[in-house]
Structures are given as C-alpha cells and as structure tokens.
C-alpha cells in the first residue's frame, strides 16, 4: 500500500489508543525516529534480533473491484462458512467468535430484509493440527461463498489462496498480521481487526512509558508473532529503549525452558510475550524468578486465567488487544451472553473478538443486500461502501442499515467493535487498541488513565 504516511505518533490515553490506520506510517522495525525511513539501519548493537523486520512491512497492492450485479436483493440466501478455532492454540478465542457469528446471523434472519444467512460452522485448527485442510474444502463444497476466519494470521495464510481461487470472500475477525494489507487477494480478503502495525506501536510505547529501558521478547514464529514483535520493537526503540533479548518458538512446541532462560539471562526491565495459548505453560516458570508486573501480554494470549494460576500470579501484568472500552460494549456482551444461554451453550468466559465476529457477518449481509448477490466478487465490491468508506448515513444494526439500502440510500454501518470504515485493501481505517491490567484474581480489566 503506497499511501501510508505518518501524521502523528500513537498516544495511550485513558488506557486506549485511537489511531487512524490509513494515517499510520511504518516505523523501522530496528528503530529510528517516528518519521524516518522504514528501511533505515539501526546503530550497531551486540544483539542480533532473530526476525527480518524489513520483510514484516506490508507489500504494495491495491485490487480493482468489479461487479455488474445490482441490488438491493429481495430474496437472497447467503451461505457463510466459518473457520474459527474450535481446536488448536487459539481455541480459547473460539467460543466468543463463534457465538458472535451465530448471534449476528440470527439477527439478520429475524430482520427478514432481503437476506437470509445459512451459517455453516467449521474449525480452523492451527498450523500444527491442520484442521483447515479438511474444513475449508468442506465449506466451499457445501456452497459457502464467504468464509469467516481464521483467528490466527498464520492459519489464514495457509488457506487464503484456496478461498480466493474459489472466488469466495475470506473475512477474518481477528487476523492482525500486516502481511494481509498488501496480499494479492483480488479484493476478496477483508478483516475487522486492525493491523499489528497499530498494536505494536501501542505496546512498544506502553512498555517504554512504564519506565522500562530494556526489553526481552518471547515470540511465536509465524506471521503474527514476528510481525507484532517487529512493530513493538520499532516503537520501543523509537521511544529510547533497547531490545536486549528475543527468543522464538514454533507452533506445537510444548517446552519453553530454553526460550525463558535465554531472555532472563539478559535481565530485561520488561518482557513481551508475543504468543498464543502456550503462555499458560510459560507463566509459572517465568514468575518463579521474574516480577509478573513486568510482563506484557498481547491479543493472542490475553485471557482471564482465574484459578488456572495461584491467586496473585499475574498481578500487575499488562496487555493490549484491539477493543473499545468494555463499558461501550456492555449491552452487546449482555445480549450475547443471553443468546448463548438460549442456545444451551456454556456461559462465555471471554469476549475477545466476539464483537468483530458479529460485525463481520453484519457487513457481509449488508454488502450482499446492496449487491443483490452473494457471489464473492459482488459482495467484495460493496463492502467498503456499507462500512462507510463512501460516506452515507450512520446506522448501527442490520435492520436499520438494510432499510437505508432498500430505500436506495448509502448506509454507513458503525459496528459494536467500532466504526470500522474499510479502505481499498480491506483493512479498517479506524481502530482502538485497549490496554488492560491483571488483578490478584488473574483476570484482566480495562486500565484507566493514571
């Protein structure tokens, strides 16, 4: 994408960073000023960072959207598949994401305004168990022309070409890797989660703002982990800090003693854990010899651990993930919990990416309605418009937005996860990164400005 320019540095205010994604520049992963060339070389250092951060920067590609279909649709049945994590190292995110898609489909169908959704649930798994190898062909074979998922960027990259080849849309509520921004996807890949360019800048500035001068990292070796590590490193070093240790592991690994020993040996002021659910194995060994309040979590592992650890184990640790203030989504979370209970499913313990999953279904339904078609290219040609990318009248529910579209007006859907507003490459241009802190109960809460 060639239009990225920096207008201002990210700021953490009131436990939140509000950043216009289209106005954010990529700082060099190896340091430099916030207005410098992303390829600038860092000063000589004895530490060799194990990731090629130049490769983490988004590629330059803007698709052309074409559609001859005209709406609004009047009697569309839209088959949408999901490839969300029922199994694998992000399975803890599966329940809120799956519930979000089901809740949205139920609301679209109850509104009965031109579109009925036939939701086909599937499992993405991860790059270790490879559930997607059978699930994606099944969903496409059953007629899905859009697939919501995966949650993991690395997993999505395993099947994105297969979905594109079928002229279906891939729409992730949780992919944050910058690799998707410039992916040659024919305009068929979209996401409601912002790029890790944003989260990395917030996380790096948060750690530096807390007074750390040196930083260690434990990094998942996939597109998500390496990209977020690079963007965090860039922000931390731009703020005057130094990354002094970084150790990587692969999906499927179960022992992390060597990574922990390597990072602790550098005696960093803070440690960023850029992992998925493997963090549950790392935490007990880390806190045995390291202050938990100096640990920093990310969206891939921020969870309410509760009594999985001894009380107070994570007290003071912080973390980030894309989200608005939970107070703004309290009504949605209450309604989603009630919906889950009505379905006879277990009570949700997490809500991470539930709002983004809900919004994914609503946006797909609105784009299909406006297109008068459920074909992938036709829906893709209308997604930017219904998100507000072309202006329009603000609306916050499928029914409200559908009424505007049926009346021949332009709808601008503002979702429960935020305004969204897509750009030409399917990224949201408005995003919120929340900052959270763990209490003595090993659960996290929104961090207010101090």
SEZA-379901 format. One line per field, with one value per residue (C-alpha): x negated, y, z negated; residue in three letters. Coordinates in nm, 3 decimals, always signed. Layout:
! residues N
X	X, ...
Y	Y, ...
Z	Z, ...
resn	Ala, ...
//
This chain:
! residues 450
X	+0.000, -0.166, +0.049, -0.080, -0.211, -0.261, -0.051, -0.116, -0.256, -0.020, +0.073, +0.203, +0.479, +0.719, +0.595, +0.668, +0.501, +0.714, +0.533, +0.648, +0.496, +0.479, +0.271, +0.015, -0.334, -0.552, -0.842, -1.152, -1.147, -1.503, -1.447, -1.487, -1.263, -0.887, -0.929, -1.227, -1.261, -1.134, -1.447, -1.694, -1.960, -1.993, -2.304, -2.545, -2.437, -2.572, -2.225, -2.115, -1.733, -1.615, -1.349, -1.395, -1.182, -1.209, -1.001, -0.728, -0.634, -0.316, -0.352, -0.211, +0.102, +0.444, +0.707, +0.963, +1.323, +1.572, +1.935, +2.225, +2.483, +2.738, +2.935, +3.099, +3.155, +3.502, +3.477, +3.111, +2.987, +2.627, +2.417, +2.139, +1.889, +1.672, +1.318, +1.274, +1.061, +1.257, +0.922, +0.559, +0.358, +0.628, +0.919, +0.987, +1.097, +1.335, +1.643, +1.686, +1.607, +1.844, +2.116, +2.070, +2.129, +2.434, +2.586, +2.540, +2.687, +2.989, +3.046, +3.012, +3.257, +3.505, +3.500, +3.609, +3.491, +3.367, +3.105, +3.126, +2.797, +2.723, +2.430, +2.201, +1.973, +1.624, +1.293, +0.974, +0.749, +0.392, +0.080, -0.003, +0.320, +0.417, +0.794, +0.837, +0.706, +1.038, +1.267, +1.208, +1.280, +1.591, +1.724, +1.655, +1.802, +2.119, +2.161, +2.016, +1.923, +1.773, +1.565, +1.518, +1.178, +0.927, +0.845, +0.474, +0.297, +0.059, +0.350, +0.536, +0.229, +0.246, +0.580, +0.630, +0.521, +0.769, +1.056, +0.954, +0.931, +1.293, +1.392, +1.514, +1.453, +1.227, +1.323, +1.131, +1.246, +0.903, +0.617, +0.376, +0.067, -0.048, -0.103, +0.263, +0.254, +0.073, +0.173, +0.269, +0.620, +0.827, +1.007, +1.156, +0.980, +1.125, +1.088, +1.245, +0.930, +0.660, +0.308, +0.041, -0.134, +0.109, +0.092, -0.286, -0.317, -0.082, -0.255, -0.606, -0.508, -0.323, -0.629, -0.857, -0.605, -0.605, -0.976, -1.140, -1.469, -1.542, -1.303, -1.307, -1.066, -0.936, -0.795, -0.573, -0.747, -0.466, -0.337, -0.152, -0.427, -0.718, -0.526, -0.396, -0.744, -0.894, -0.641, -0.670, -1.048, -1.032, -0.810, -1.007, -1.338, -1.192, -1.097, -1.459, -1.454, -1.663, -1.554, -1.822, -1.686, -1.439, -1.376, -1.143, -0.938, -0.717, -0.351, -0.324, -0.617, -0.541, -0.860, -0.983, -1.257, -1.535, -1.347, -1.276, -1.637, -1.771, -1.551, -1.603, -1.979, -1.969, -1.797, -1.547, -1.337, -1.027, -0.928, -0.674, -0.505, -0.401, -0.241, +0.086, +0.222, -0.127, -0.166, +0.011, -0.289, -0.540, -0.390, -0.467, -0.831, -0.866, -0.714, -0.926, -1.217, -1.070, -0.833, -0.495, -0.418, -0.689, -0.520, -0.323, -0.060, +0.096, +0.424, +0.312, +0.283, +0.470, +0.720, +0.896, +0.691, +0.862, +0.785, +0.571, +0.287, +0.237, +0.402, +0.181, -0.038, +0.022, +0.097, -0.022, -0.093, +0.046, +0.161, +0.309, +0.564, +0.788, +1.104, +1.314, +1.380, +1.581, +1.831, +1.925, +1.999, +2.163, +2.508, +2.373, +2.194, +2.509, +2.718, +2.457, +2.444, +2.824, +2.819, +2.562, +2.780, +3.085, +2.885, +2.797, +2.425, +2.182, +2.151, +1.880, +1.567, +1.405, +1.541, +1.223, +1.304, +1.670, +1.775, +1.550, +1.701, +2.052, +1.966, +1.813, +2.146, +2.346, +2.114, +2.125, +2.505, +2.532, +2.289, +2.484, +2.808, +2.664, +2.509, +2.822, +2.588, +2.400, +2.117, +1.777, +1.667, +2.009, +2.011, +1.648, +1.729, +1.979, +1.807, +1.619, +1.939, +2.156, +1.877, +1.882, +1.589, +1.801, +1.980, +2.350, +2.596, +2.481, +2.662, +2.581, +2.794, +2.855, +3.224, +3.156, +2.887, +3.093, +3.381, +3.146, +3.015, +3.364, +3.465, +3.177, +2.959, +2.597, +2.559, +2.258, +2.253, +2.085, +2.036, +2.010, +1.633, +1.603, +1.667, +1.455, +1.468, +1.271, +1.003, +0.935, +0.737, +0.997, +0.837, +1.033, +0.917, +1.034, +0.919, +0.898, +0.625, +0.719, +0.471, +0.556, +0.406, +0.428, +0.551, +0.491, +0.759, +0.552, +0.825, +0.776, +0.967, +0.962, +0.681, +0.787, +0.556, +0.343
Y	+0.000, +0.320, +0.572, +0.511, +0.834, +0.923, +1.208, +1.154, +0.907, +0.680, +0.800, +0.596, +0.797, +0.667, +0.313, +0.335, +0.433, +0.572, +0.555, +0.612, +0.313, +0.491, +0.768, +0.546, +0.507, +0.205, +0.289, +0.084, -0.238, -0.181, +0.163, +0.519, +0.821, +0.813, +1.000, +0.806, +0.571, +0.222, +0.070, +0.281, +0.066, +0.075, +0.169, -0.116, -0.347, -0.666, -0.820, -0.987, -0.969, -1.304, -1.161, -0.990, -0.687, -0.547, -0.845, -0.758, -0.433, -0.456, -0.509, -0.259, -0.391, -0.235, -0.457, -0.350, -0.424, -0.506, -0.612, -0.598, -0.708, -0.451, -0.451, -0.432, -0.801, -0.922, -1.296, -1.393, -1.699, -1.637, -1.939, -1.823, -2.070, -2.019, -2.143, -2.034, -2.207, -2.494, -2.668, -2.555, -2.289, -2.021, -2.243, -2.015, -1.748, -1.984, -1.952, -1.571, -1.563, -1.846, -1.702, -1.362, -1.507, -1.703, -1.405, -1.183, -1.444, -1.481, -1.104, -1.079, -1.365, -1.224, -0.885, -1.061, -0.776, -0.925, -1.167, -1.497, -1.641, -2.011, -2.033, -2.333, -2.369, -2.516, -2.549, -2.374, -2.558, -2.430, -2.490, -2.791, -2.995, -2.851, -2.887, -2.635, -2.889, -3.074, -2.798, -2.540, -2.783, -2.899, -2.545, -2.444, -2.772, -2.703, -2.377, -2.116, -1.801, -1.635, -1.784, -1.608, -1.691, -1.787, -1.619, -1.690, -1.497, -1.785, -2.024, -1.789, -1.771, -2.149, -2.141, -1.787, -1.885, -2.172, -1.940, -1.678, -1.943, -2.033, -1.665, -1.665, -1.396, -1.464, -1.236, -1.256, -1.101, -1.144, -1.154, -0.875, -0.960, -0.680, -0.944, -0.919, -0.546, -0.594, -0.954, -1.018, -1.130, -0.994, -0.786, -1.093, -1.073, -0.844, -0.807, -0.616, -0.637, -0.373, -0.449, -0.518, -0.205, -0.037, -0.276, -0.291, +0.084, +0.098, -0.190, -0.055, +0.290, +0.143, -0.053, +0.247, +0.473, +0.240, +0.314, +0.010, +0.083, -0.272, -0.532, -0.907, -1.095, -1.449, -1.475, -1.722, -1.796, -1.720, -1.420, -1.282, -1.326, -1.199, -0.901, -0.786, -0.832, -0.610, -0.331, -0.345, -0.331, -0.033, +0.167, +0.075, +0.174, +0.492, +0.581, +0.536, +0.174, -0.122, -0.478, -0.692, -1.045, -1.227, -1.600, -1.779, -2.100, -2.286, -2.386, -2.727, -2.675, -2.773, -2.690, -2.331, -2.350, -2.262, -1.953, -1.838, -1.893, -1.701, -1.399, -1.395, -1.415, -1.063, -0.925, -0.709, -0.447, -0.593, -0.899, -0.900, -1.237, -1.246, -1.588, -1.776, -2.012, -2.154, -1.866, -2.080, -2.312, -2.025, -1.820, -2.047, -2.082, -1.711, -1.581, -1.820, -1.582, -1.271, -0.996, -1.060, -0.687, -0.651, -0.898, -0.773, -0.980, -0.932, -1.013, -1.368, -1.463, -1.204, -1.418, -1.436, -1.714, -1.703, -2.006, -2.167, -1.998, -1.937, -1.612, -1.312, -1.490, -1.226, -0.925, -0.609, -0.766, -0.569, -0.644, -0.500, -0.606, -0.430, -0.332, -0.041, +0.038, -0.260, -0.012, +0.076, -0.288, -0.389, -0.412, -0.626, -0.860, -0.895, -0.973, -1.217, -1.398, -1.423, -1.556, -1.820, -1.928, -1.956, -2.181, -2.404, -2.335, -2.278, -1.927, -1.723, -1.654, -1.439, -1.183, -1.115, -1.072, -1.155, -0.803, -0.822, -1.161, -1.023, -0.724, -0.949, -1.123, -0.798, -0.633, -0.935, -0.940, -0.567, -0.589, -0.882, -0.689, -0.386, -0.601, -0.808, -1.108, -1.342, -1.411, -1.330, -1.059, -0.888, -0.874, -0.759, -0.469, -0.339, -0.400, -0.070, +0.121, -0.033, +0.024, +0.399, +0.408, +0.610, +0.821, +0.765, +0.770, +0.626, +0.314, +0.058, -0.252, -0.473, -0.380, -0.006, -0.021, -0.254, -0.007, +0.261, +0.033, -0.081, +0.286, +0.347, +0.533, +0.472, +0.304, +0.359, +0.073, +0.150, -0.180, -0.293, -0.326, +0.034, +0.247, +0.011, +0.207, -0.005, +0.120, -0.015, -0.316, -0.438, -0.302, -0.097, +0.265, +0.336, +0.118, +0.113, -0.065, -0.129, -0.151, -0.391, -0.496, -0.817, -0.817, -1.058, -1.288, -1.338, -1.173, -0.855, -0.530, -0.209, +0.021, +0.379, +0.678, +0.730
Z	+0.000, +0.113, -0.073, -0.426, -0.578, -0.939, -1.068, -1.434, -1.679, -1.869, -2.214, -2.503, -2.668, -2.924, -2.870, -2.497, -2.175, -1.894, -1.563, -1.206, -1.028, -0.695, -0.852, -1.023, -0.885, -0.938, -1.165, -1.102, -1.296, -1.402, -1.548, -1.422, -1.461, -1.406, -1.081, -0.948, -0.654, -0.748, -0.596, -0.799, -0.960, -1.341, -1.528, -1.576, -1.855, -2.006, -1.999, -1.676, -1.652, -1.510, -1.275, -0.938, -1.012, -0.661, -0.549, -0.802, -0.625, -0.412, -0.039, +0.210, +0.379, +0.435, +0.601, +0.859, +0.771, +1.044, +1.020, +1.261, +1.006, +0.891, +0.570, +0.340, +0.306, +0.219, +0.152, +0.107, -0.077, -0.177, -0.269, -0.501, -0.642, -0.948, -1.006, -1.366, -1.632, -1.787, -1.837, -1.839, -2.020, -1.987, -2.091, -2.390, -2.139, -1.962, -2.186, -2.168, -1.796, -1.709, -1.932, -1.766, -1.419, -1.531, -1.710, -1.404, -1.169, -1.396, -1.393, -1.015, -0.966, -1.219, -1.042, -0.719, -0.497, -0.172, -0.311, -0.498, -0.624, -0.618, -0.860, -0.819, -1.121, -1.081, -1.266, -1.156, -1.400, -1.381, -1.174, -1.390, -1.373, -1.030, -1.073, -0.790, -0.538, -0.551, -0.676, -0.401, -0.115, -0.302, -0.348, +0.011, +0.134, -0.064, +0.128, -0.106, +0.088, -0.219, -0.499, -0.832, -0.980, -1.076, -1.404, -1.361, -1.086, -1.027, -0.984, -0.749, -0.529, -0.488, -0.306, -0.173, +0.179, +0.180, +0.086, +0.342, +0.614, +0.540, +0.585, +0.226, -0.036, -0.331, -0.618, -0.945, -1.272, -1.432, -1.179, -1.261, -1.057, -0.828, -0.559, -0.459, -0.383, -0.053, +0.018, +0.382, +0.299, +0.591, +0.330, +0.162, -0.178, -0.450, -0.824, -1.111, -1.326, -1.269, -1.152, -1.412, -1.292, -1.532, -1.825, -1.805, -1.828, -2.125, -2.305, -2.249, -2.372, -2.671, -2.785, -2.741, -2.913, -3.213, -3.257, -3.101, -2.926, -2.813, -2.673, -2.620, -2.395, -2.356, -2.005, -1.819, -1.490, -1.246, -1.051, -1.353, -1.609, -1.401, -1.264, -1.602, -1.750, -1.481, -1.522, -1.902, -1.877, -1.640, -1.876, -2.188, -2.032, -1.885, -2.244, -2.353, -2.472, -2.366, -2.290, -2.455, -2.405, -2.182, -2.164, -1.925, -1.931, -1.684, -1.690, -1.853, -2.090, -2.449, -2.638, -2.657, -2.919, -2.676, -2.548, -2.903, -3.011, -2.711, -2.779, -3.156, -3.107, -2.958, -3.274, -3.079, -3.255, -3.086, -2.882, -2.598, -2.549, -2.185, -2.193, -2.177, -2.442, -2.505, -2.750, -3.010, -3.011, -3.021, -3.306, -3.606, -3.503, -3.433, -3.755, -3.962, -3.903, -3.741, -3.855, -3.692, -3.688, -3.422, -3.185, -2.882, -2.704, -2.358, -2.186, -2.109, -2.477, -2.686, -2.874, -3.207, -3.364, -3.703, -3.918, -3.647, -3.838, -4.209, -4.322, -4.255, -4.000, -3.730, -3.949, -3.775, -3.435, -3.141, -2.791, -2.475, -2.220, -1.966, -2.152, -2.258, -2.624, -2.758, -2.901, -2.543, -2.460, -2.787, -2.627, -2.344, -2.583, -2.792, -2.483, -2.352, -2.685, -2.684, -2.329, -2.424, -2.717, -2.490, -2.259, -2.554, -2.520, -2.811, -2.952, -2.783, -2.988, -2.719, -2.474, -2.278, -1.907, -1.969, -1.856, -1.549, -1.458, -1.491, -1.273, -1.007, -0.948, -0.953, -0.699, -0.467, -0.481, -0.411, -0.119, +0.028, -0.011, +0.165, +0.438, +0.492, +0.498, +0.267, +0.514, +0.365, +0.614, +0.600, +0.219, +0.211, +0.445, +0.188, -0.147, -0.155, -0.077, -0.352, -0.608, -0.544, -0.304, -0.062, -0.323, -0.383, -0.670, -1.002, -1.123, -1.391, -1.323, -1.023, -1.013, -1.030, -0.762, -0.543, -0.543, -0.410, -0.136, -0.035, -0.011, +0.230, -0.018, -0.122, -0.463, -0.687, -0.939, -1.271, -1.449, -1.808, -1.754, -1.632, -1.322, -1.102, -0.769, -0.524, -0.289, +0.061, -0.063, -0.314, -0.631, -0.885, -0.883, -1.238, -1.524, -1.902, -2.095, -2.456, -2.743, -3.026, -3.359, -3.561, -3.920, -4.207, -4.062, -3.744, -3.538, -3.341, -3.343, -3.142, -3.255, -3.315, -3.279, -3.583
resn	Unk, Unk, Unk, Unk, Unk, Unk, Unk, Unk, Unk, Unk, Unk, Unk, Unk, Unk, Unk, Unk, Unk, Unk, Unk, Unk, Unk, Unk, Unk, Unk, Unk, Unk, Unk, Unk, Unk, Unk, Unk, Unk, Unk, Unk, Unk, Unk, Unk, Unk, Unk, Unk, Unk, Unk, Unk, Unk, Unk, Unk, Unk, Unk, Unk, Unk, Unk, Unk, Unk, Unk, Unk, Unk, Unk, Unk, Unk, Unk, Unk, Unk, Unk, Unk, Unk, Unk, Unk, Unk, Unk, Unk, Unk, Unk, Unk, Unk, Unk, Unk, Unk, Unk, Unk, Unk, Unk, Unk, Unk, Unk, Unk, Unk, Unk, Unk, Unk, Unk, Unk, Unk, Unk, Unk, Unk, Unk, Unk, Unk, Unk, Unk, Unk, Unk, Unk, Unk, Unk, Unk, Unk, Unk, Unk, Unk, Unk, Unk, Unk, Unk, Unk, Unk, Unk, Unk, Unk, Unk, Unk, Unk, Unk, Unk, Unk, Unk, Unk, Unk, Unk, Unk, Unk, Unk, Unk, Unk, Unk, Unk, Unk, Unk, Unk, Unk, Unk, Unk, Unk, Unk, Unk, Unk, Unk, Unk, Unk, Unk, Unk, Unk, Unk, Unk, Unk, Unk, Unk, Unk, Unk, Unk, Unk, Unk, Unk, Unk, Unk, Unk, Unk, Unk, Unk, Unk, Unk, Unk, Unk, Unk, Unk, Unk, Unk, Unk, Unk, Unk, Unk, Unk, Unk, Unk, Unk, Unk, Unk, Unk, Unk, Unk, Unk, Unk, Unk, Unk, Unk, Unk, Unk, Unk, Unk, Unk, Unk, Unk, Unk, Unk, Unk, Unk, Unk, Unk, Unk, Unk, Unk, Unk, Unk, Unk, Unk, Unk, Unk, Unk, Unk, Unk, Unk, Unk, Unk, Unk, Unk, Unk, Unk, Unk, Unk, Unk, Unk, Unk, Unk, Unk, Unk, Unk, Unk, Unk, Unk, Unk, Unk, Unk, Unk, Unk, Unk, Unk, Unk, Unk, Unk, Unk, Unk, Unk, Unk, Unk, Unk, Unk, Unk, Unk, Unk, Unk, Unk, Unk, Unk, Unk, Unk, Unk, Unk, Unk, Unk, Unk, Unk, Unk, Unk, Unk, Unk, Unk, Unk, Unk, Unk, Unk, Unk, Unk, Unk, Unk, Unk, Unk, Unk, Unk, Unk, Unk, Unk, Unk, Unk, Unk, Unk, Unk, Unk, Unk, Unk, Unk, Unk, Unk, Unk, Unk, Unk, Unk, Unk, Unk, Unk, Unk, Unk, Unk, Unk, Unk, Unk, Unk, Unk, Unk, Unk, Unk, Unk, Unk, Unk, Unk, Unk, Unk, Unk, Unk, Unk, Unk, Unk, Unk, Unk, Unk, Unk, Unk, Unk, Unk, Unk, Unk, Unk, Unk, Unk, Unk, Unk, Unk, Unk, Unk, Unk, Unk, Unk, Unk, Unk, Unk, Unk, Unk, Unk, Unk, Unk, Unk, Unk, Unk, Unk, Unk, Unk, Unk, Unk, Unk, Unk, Unk, Unk, Unk, Unk, Unk, Unk, Unk, Unk, Unk, Unk, Unk, Unk, Unk, Unk, Unk, Unk, Unk, Unk, Unk, Unk, Unk, Unk, Unk, Unk, Unk, Unk, Unk, Unk, Unk, Unk, Unk, Unk, Unk, Unk, Unk, Unk, Unk, Unk, Unk, Unk, Unk, Unk, Unk, Unk, Unk, Unk, Unk, Unk, Unk, Unk, Unk, Unk, Unk, Unk, Unk, Unk, Unk, Unk, Unk, Unk, Unk, Unk, Unk, Unk, Unk, Unk, Unk, Unk, Unk, Unk, Unk, Unk, Unk, Unk, Unk, Unk, Unk, Unk, Unk, Unk, Unk
//
